[in-house]
Amino acid sequence: MSSMPSVVIVDDHGIFRSGVKAELEGKVEVLGEAESIEDAVRAIAELEPEVVLLDVHMPGGGGVQVIEQVSKQRPQQRFLALSVSDDPQDVIAIVRAGARGYVTKTISGEELVDAVKRVREGDAVFSPRLAGFVLDAFAGDLPAEEVDPELDQLTAREREVLRYIARGYLYKEIALRLHISVKTVEAHVSSVLRKLQLSNRHELSRWAVSRRLVD
């Protein structure tokens, strides 16, 4: 995997696409751009980016349609929604469609680069306020009687770390909040992955949310 992730930018505003390209220059490889659903589906198929930066609202439909069409041919494709909207319905719709993250256009260039890299690696990335929408929406997906007993394997500290992982916090942020070292956080995450037989942070997040582990 290259150290520089590759993206296609999908947004119907040319000025905004240019601004995003400028922010990503030298840190993320922009393979191409698209301003419509049809252009996006074609560009993603041809250019095969690691991550698609996807606007939620576009003429003729939106990001959900792009994800649905692309996923038929490229189920492994990773999407990061980048939108002016912080409406809970928009956030939930795009996540249910398959996006791995959702950030608003107030995000800084440095934060956007970090979000692209984390989505490329399989993480779920959300602006803190938006993460709450997602957690609330998915918290009740499983009936109480179906909650996985694997949860009992985790220590209280491991559950704390898992809650922060599910909310999209970085290891260094978790370390600060729990007053432990980053290495200790990494050790807890590795332990949880091993106990639950999962492979990455994204799977941990989904597991925690589906079992209503997050308050």
C-alpha positions, -999 to 999 in steps of 0.1 A, spaced: 0 0 0 14 34 -10 20 59 17 0 84 -3 -37 74 -6 -55 79 -39 -89 96 -43 -116 107 -67 -134 138 -57 -172 138 -64 -189 172 -60 -211 193 -83 -192 225 -75 -160 230 -95 -147 257 -72 -151 234 -42 -133 205 -60 -104 229 -68 -102 239 -32 -101 203 -20 -74 194 -45 -53 223 -33 -57 212 4 -47 176 -5 -18 184 -28 14 166 -20 -4 144 6 -31 126 -13 -31 116 -49 -62 130 -67 -68 106 -96 -98 125 -110 -130 144 -104 -167 140 -111 -197 164 -109 -226 140 -114 -236 105 -105 -230 91 -140 -195 108 -141 -187 95 -107 -196 59 -114 -176 59 -146 -145 77 -130 -144 53 -100 -146 23 -123 -118 35 -145 -95 51 -120 -100 27 -91 -93 51 -62 -87 38 -27 -111 63 -13 -139 84 -29 -146 118 -14 -183 121 -19 -207 149 -17 -242 140 -3 -264 162 -24 -260 165 -62 -284 172 -91 -302 141 -102 -296 123 -69 -269 121 -43 -241 102 -27 -263 73 -18 -270 65 -55 -233 67 -62 -225 42 -35 -253 18 -45 -242 18 -82 -205 15 -75 -208 -12 -49 -224 -35 -75 -190 -36 -93 -166 -26 -66 -180 -39 -32 -146 -31 -16 -147 5 -25 -143 29 4 -163 62 6 -159 93 28 -188 117 27 -177 153 27 -207 176 29 -220 210 41 -249 192 56 -249 179 92 -285 168 91 -289 135 109 -310 120 81 -282 127 56 -256 112 79 -276 80 86 -286 76 49 -251 77 36 -237 54 63 -264 29 58 -256 29 21 -220 20 29 -199 51 36 -171 45 61 -171 81 73 -188 115 72 -172 149 78 -184 184 72 -168 209 48 -157 230 78 -129 204 83 -94 216 80 -71 204 52 -49 185 77 -79 168 92 -92 159 58 -59 143 48 -60 123 81 -96 112 75 -88 100 40 -58 80 53 -79 65 82 -107 55 58 -82 39 35 -70 18 64 -105 6 72 -114 30 101 -148 46 105 -143 84 106 -169 109 118 -169 145 131 -176 141 169 -211 155 167 -220 134 137 -207 102 154 -235 106 180 -261 105 152 -247 73 139 -244 56 172 -280 65 182 -293 53 149 -276 19 150 -277 13 187 -311 -5 185 -304 -27 155 -301 -58 176 -328 -69 202 -314 -72 237 -317 -110 237 -294 -112 208 -265 -92 223 -233 -112 219 -220 -128 251 -185 -122 237 -188 -88 255 -182 -106 288 -147 -114 277 -137 -78 278 -123 -60 309 -138 -27 320 -108 -9 306 -111 -27 273 -147 -17 271 -138 20 277 -112 19 249 -137 2 226 -163 29 233 -139 56 222 -128 36 191 -165 34 181 -168 71 184 -139 76 160 -112 89 185 -75 85 176 -53 64 198 -36 96 212 -69 111 220 -80 80 239 -47 80 258 -53 116 269 -89 110 280 -80 78 300 -47 91 312 -27 62 298 0 59 272 -7 54 235 11 20 237 -13 9 264 -42 19 242 -27 -1 213 -23 -31 237 -59 -29 247 -71 -26 211 -49 -56 201 -64 -76 230 -99 -68 221 -93 -76 184 -79 -110 195 -107 -118 219 -134 -109 194 -116 -123 164 -119 -91 145 -92 -76 122 -94 -38 123 -108 -6 139 -137 -4 115 -149 -39 125 -145 -30 162 -167 1 157 -194 -18 140 -193 -45 167 -195 -20 195 -224 -1 179 -244 -32 171 -241 -45 206 -251 -11 221 -218 -9 240 -217 29 233 -237 50 257 
